[in-house]
Amino acid sequence: MVKAVNTAMIAGGGIGGLVTALKLHENGVKARVFESVETIRELGVGINLLPHAVRILTELGLTEELEKTGLPTLELSYYNKFGQQIWQEPRGRHAGYRWPQYSIHRGRLQMLLLQAVKERLDEDAVKTGHHLHSFDQTDDGVKAHFINKKTGESLGTYQADIMIAADGIHSVVRKSFYPNEGDPVFSGRILWRGLTEAPAFLTGKSMIMAGYQDQKFVAYPVDPEYTGGRSLVNWIAERTIEGDVPSRADWNQKIDKQKFAPYFSEWDFGWLNVPRLIEDTDAVYEFPMVDRDPVDRWTFGNVTLLGDAAHPMYPIGSNGASQAILDADALGRALMKHVSGKTALKGYEAERLEPTANIVKSNRKNGPEHVMQIVEERAPDGFKSLYDIISRAELEDITGGYKKIAGFDREELNLK
């Protein structure tokens, strides 16, 4: 049988783009990745890979690399702003999944994937310093025109049967299809993120979230090589602010910790000293919490959207990177199933459009973290007995329901 697609261009060399390249290569499609930055470096802070995403990376033969790079998450716990526990559950294999959940440094994961792409495809499979300027669809597929973003110099035109836009929340391709969409939607909340060596807390493999919608703190270790009671802790402080979203030019900028640290000065829970963790961090970066409204279409002819270009979402429920990996898997399967590139891309869209839209909407309502907001509203001064405030059934309904929405319900996933 003649393959529907022989060649593919991928705009964006982040996690979604690189996993897509690996998946397409596995299916016999010659893929080439075009990345805007001149050098891909080990940048960023921590993320989580949920079991459904780890399953796909495992099938791609990356188990050994993940075990060396990621820390298997043992448990997830929610607390109020006083450090009183609201909910605790095991995660990954500890919860009976066939695959682990990993807390991992985003940059290290990206470098792991980049190395795999270069080894399996070829060294020239990732072209850095190539910013997508524009594209045209032809009878033979897609022609894309690239420039050096710093100088504006033309870097030539490339052609492929299909093009996948994995170029992030500010996607050039999405903007071409939705020119009047405007800026991302600001939640009113700002995230301050840091990474620092600190004493291990709780089990040493715990992920915690404390607070409520308007003020929250998240922390989890990300490096499996730290031992002896020490951890490399990824943390996020979050707070609702007044005013407009910061200028895009200021995103991911290093900022003065005094901008937010005073709001967390009393958050010493005994088992985790939030003020000290912030104080001991050298570099803190600021991000607005933003997403975009779901759209009713990602695929236009031989071009489609993937990852944050398709469905940017709030970083709630540890889902951003995982959903991009699920996109890549669905796209790979669709290309094997359909007889043309256009129908394959529409088939991919049909599988992923509604589920990701549901996650975006759920995250806007705080997803599983809604249990923290309920406790804050019902017991703003703390509680003596949790179940006087919220029943276990209500807790289980909220946390379990989100797993179904996000596609990692244990019973369903373990059948795959």
N, C-alpha and C positions, 0 to 999 in steps of 0.2 A: 504494500500500500504506500502511495506517495504521501509524505508528510504534508500536513496543511501549512506548516511554517518551517522554513529552513534557517532563517536568520532573524535576529532580534536586536534592537537597540534599547538600552536601558538608560534613561536619564536619571542620574543620582546614584552615588556609590555609598549610601548609608546601609543600614542593616537590611531593609527591605529590598533594595536594589541588588545587593550582593547575594542574598539568599535566592532571589529570583534568577540571577545568573547561574547559580549552582543547580537550581531545579531545572532550568531550561537545558543546560548542558547534559544533565542526567537523561533528559528526554530526546537528546540528539539534535537540539537546536543550537546553532552557533550564535552565541550571545556576546555582545560587547557593551561595556559599561562606560558611560561618560560622566565624569565627576567635575564639578565646577572648581573646587579648590585645587591648588597646584600640588600639594603634598597631603596625603591622608595621614593624619597623626593620631596617636593614642590620646584623644581628648574626651572630655565629658566627665560625668560622675556615674552613679549607680543606676541600674534598672533591674527589673525582675523578668525572668522568662518563665511563663506558666507551663504546666505539663503538656498542653496541647501543642505549644510551640516547640518544646523540647522533643516531643515525638517526631516532629518533622526534621529537626536538626539531627536527631539520632538516625533517622532513615537516610539522611545525606552522609552518614559515616563520620559525624563529628563528635561522637561520644567521648573519645579520649581527650580531645582538645577542650571540650566543655568541662570535663572533670578536673583538668589542670587549672582552668581559668575561673570557673564559677564556684560559688559556695552553695551547697544544697541547703535550702531554707528548711528549717525544722518546724517552725510554727509562726503563725501570725496572731497578733493580739491587738485588740482595741482597748483604749483607756480613756477616761475623762481627763479634764485638765488638772486634776489633782493626783493623777497616777493610779486611780482606782480601776481595776480591770472590769471591762464590759463584756468582752468576748475573747475566747482563745480557741484556735483550732490548729491541728497539725497540717502540714502542707506537703505536696509532692508525694514521694514514696511513703513518707511517714503517715500520710492520710490514706494510703491504699491505692494510689495511682500507680500505673505501670512505669511512669517516668517521673523524675524529680522536678522540683521547681528550683531554679537557680537565681540567686542574687549575684550580680556580675557587674563589673565595670564596663560601661558602654563602649569606651574606646578600645578596651582589650578585646571585647567581642567583635567589634568592627575589624580590628587587625587580624583576628583569628579567621574571620570570613574572607577578608582580602587575600590572605595567604592561601587559603583553600582555592579561591577563584584563580589565582595566578598559577598554582600548581596543576589544577585540573583543566583549565582552559589554556591559557598561555600568558606570558608576562605582559603581552600587549592587549590583553582582554579588558584592562581597565585603563582608560585614557584620562589622566588627570589634567587639570587646567583647562578643561573643555566645558564651557558654559553654553547651554542650549539657548540659542538666540531666537530661532524660529524653525518652522517645519512646514512641509507641504506633503499632501497625500497624492500619490500617483497611481496609475493602473498597476504598477509593479509593487506597491507598498508605500513606504514613507521615506522622504528625503529630509534630513535634519541638518541645520546650519549652526555651526558652533563658533564661538568667539572666546578670546581671552578676556575675562570679565574686567580685569584691571586696566588693560590697554585698549580694549575694543577691537583688537586685531582679529581679522577673520582667520579661523583655523580650518576652514574647509567644510565640505558637505559629505555626509555619509548616508548610505541607503540600506534599508533592511525591509524584510517582509512586514514586520510589525514594530511598534515602538511602545515601550512601557514607561510611563512617567512616574518615577519614584523620587521626585525632586522636592518633596517636603511641603510644608504648610504654605509656603510662598511659591508654589509650583508655577513655572512658566506655562506649562501645558494646560493646567486647569484654568489659568487666567485667559488663555486663548479661547477656551470653550465657554467660560463664564466671565466675560470682560467687565461686567457691571457688578460683580460680587462684592468688591471692596475688601477692606481689611478683615483679618480674623475677628471673631466675636470675643470680646473681653468679658471675663467672668466677674470682674471687680476684685479679684484676688491676685496677690503677688506671691511668687515662690522665691525663696532664697536658699541656695543649695551649696553644700560643702562636702568635703571628704577629708577625714583626718584620722590619724592613729589615736586610739583611745582604749581605755579598759574595756574588756568584753562585758556585755550585759546579758542578763538572764541566761539562756542556754549557750550563748556565744554564736548561735545560728538563728536568732530570733529576729523577726521583723515586727516593729511596733508602730502604732499610730495613736496619737494622744490628742485630745482636744475636741473640737467641733467645727462646724462649717466655717465660721469667721476667723478661727485661729487654730492651727493644727501643727503638730510636729511629727515627722516620720523619721525613723532610723532603722538601719540594718547593715550588717557587715557584708563586704563584697569580695574579700580576698581569702582563699583557702589556705594560703601559706602562713598566715598569722597564727601563732600559737602562744602558749605561755601566759594566758590571761589577757592578751592584747588583740585588738581587732582593727581593721581598716574600715571605719564606719562611714557610710554614706548617709547624709541627713538632709532633710528638707524642712524649712520653717515656712509657714504659710499664713497669710493674714489678709483679710478684706481691707481695702483702702478706699478712700474717696478720690474721685477724679477720673481722668481718662487713662486709657492704656498707655504705657510708656512708648516713646518713639521706637520704631523698629531698629533704629541705629543703636539704641541703648540695650537691646536684648542681649542676654548672656554677657553682661558687663560686670567686671569686678567692682564691688561696692563696699562702702564703710559699714561694718557690722552694727554700728550704733544706730543705724537707720531702723533696725528691727529688734535687736537683742534686748532692749529694756522690756519689751512686751513678754519675754520669756524668762525674766530674771528670777521668778519664783518657781520655775518648773524643775525643781530638783526632787525626783521621786524616790531617791534612795538607791534604787536599782539602776537609775539613769539620771545623770546630772546634765540637764540640757544646757544651762548657762555655761558650764565648763566646756562642754563639747563645742559650743559656738566660739567661746573665747580661744580655744586651742587650735582653731582652724585658721590657716594662713590666708587662704583665698576663698571668698564667698561670692557667688554669682547670682544675678537677679534675672528672673524670667516672669513675664505676665502669664497667668493661666488663661489660655485662649483655645478656642476650637473654631470650627466652621459649621454652619447649618448643613445637614445632609442634603445632597442633591439627588435627583431622580435618574441620573445617568452618568456613567464614567467612561463608556466606550463610544467612540466616534470613528467608524470605519476600522482602520488598522491601528488605531491608537487607543490606549486605555490608561487609567489612573490606578495607582497602587499605594498603599501605606498612607502616610500623612497627606499626600497629594489628593487621595481619594476621601479619607475620613479622619481628619485630625480630631482628636478627642482630648478631654481633660485627663491629666495623669492620675486617674482614680481607678482603683482595681487592678493596677499593675498590667495594663493591657496594650499600651501603644505599640511597643516593639513586637509583642506576641501577635497582634492582629496583622501587622505587616508580613510576618512570617507565614501566617495562615493564608494571606492573600497570595503569596508566592506559590504555595502548595496548590491552591485552587487553580491558579493560572496554569501551572504545569500540567495538572490533570486535564484541564479543559483543552489544552493544545493536543493532547493525545487522543481525545475523544471526538473532536469535531473535524469536519472535512475541509474547512477553510479557516484562515486566520480571523476573518471578521466574525464568523459564527463562534469560534473558540473564545474570542474576547467577550462576546455577548454572553456566552455560557458562563464564563468566569464572573462577569458582572452579576448575572442572575443569581449565582450562588452566594456572593458576598455582599451585595448592596444592602439588602434589608437587615441582615444580622449586625453589620457594623453601624448602620443608622440607629438601631435599637441600643447599642452600647453607648453611642454618643449621647442619646437622649437620657439613658439611665445615669451616665456619669454626671450630667447636668443636675441630677437629683441626688448626687453624692454616692450613687451605686451602693456597695455594701457598707460604706462608711456612714450611711444614713443612721445606723444604730448609735453612733456617737452624737449625732445631732438630736436624736430623740431623747437620749439621756440628759443632754445639756438643757433641753427645753423643759423636761419634767423634773430635773434635780440639779439646778444650776449651782447649788451650794454643796454638791456631793450627796452620797447616799450611805445609809447603814446597811441596807439589804438590796442588792441589785434587783432581785425578782419582785420587790415591791414597786419598782419603777417600770420594768419591762420584763415580759415573760420570756422564758427560754424559747417557747414556740414562735414568738414574734422575732426574736433574734435569728432563729434558724430559718424562718421564712425569708427574711431579708438577705442574709448571707448566702443561703442555698439558692434563692431565686436568681441572684446575680450570676452565680456559676452557670446556670442554664442560659441566661442571656448572653454571656461572654463565651460560651462554647466549651467550658471545661467542667461540666458536671461529671463526677467521677464514674458513675455507672455507664453513662453514654460513651465517654471517652475511652474507657477501658475495653469496650467492645470493638474498637477500631484496630 
